[in-house]
Amino acid sequence: MRTSRREILLLFFVTLYCCLTVTCTSQTVNKVKEKADTPISDSSLNNIKALILAKDLKRKGIRDERVLAAIAAVPREQFVNESMAEFAYLDKPLPIEEGQTISQPYTVAFQTELLQLKPGEKVLEIGTGSGYQAAVLCEMGAEVYSIERYRELYLTAKERLNRLGYTPQLFHGDGYEGLPEQAPFDKILITAAPEEIPEKLKEQLRVGGWMVLPLGGRMGQKMTVIKRTSGEKYRQTTHGDFIFVPMQKGTEN
Ligand code: SAH
């Protein structure tokens, strides 16, 4: 008699447990369904992808939180051809017009980190390309100047950056000449590879300022920082191997 009462009690609790589990599970499923039914806009999806990209770069060694925040804020899919948009948040370089490339996000972050930009600093970029790097510099509060040797790239980048609300000063010209009228610059960033250090650009650095450039030929380059320590003196350091498109002389229409 005692055993059977215990069995009834056990049966009661097992039934109660099952009922509760079924109710809770169906409520959770309904909640997930409700969430899945709410459409996520393309732009918020891209915001999430940019955030994931920034986290990936942090994992790969980028430490400057301001650089990571800028990467998370710039909509990279806007800087590539529509057919490439699905790859925009991969950590990969992608082709743009005129046989050029938009640099790999890790490289953009690495070069920007070496600049150690403070808000309001005047920075000259050589090689506007898609305009992505210029947008990252704008996000960091710098006063941005950028030169591109291909007229088409210059025009496209200008239209694109302005549409997105970025207002760097863009120029169609030969980066080897720099911008003597706007010099001196706190920082100079070269995003194409010269085989030798462009002398005119060194002279456009303010004393205490520095230039970040991938230095070397087509087989590969060393990321190099050249700091102007006085009117005549410069100090050079290197920071690993990279591959960039070459920095070419003259302009193209
Ligand atoms: N910063 C760019 C990367 C572009 S790739 C971006 O974020 O997309 C390098 C760019 O440098 C190319 O667009 C190329 O046309 C440009 N370039 C090469 N030599 C140059 C020169 N002498 N002056 C200005 N731009 C140059």
Residues whose N, C-alpha, C, O or C-beta is under 5 A from the ligand:
A	BS01	SAH	Q100 T101 I102 S103 I126 G127 T128 G129 S130 G131 Y132 Q133 I147 E148 R149 Y150 G173 D174 G175 Y176 T191 A192 P246 M247 Q248 K249 G250
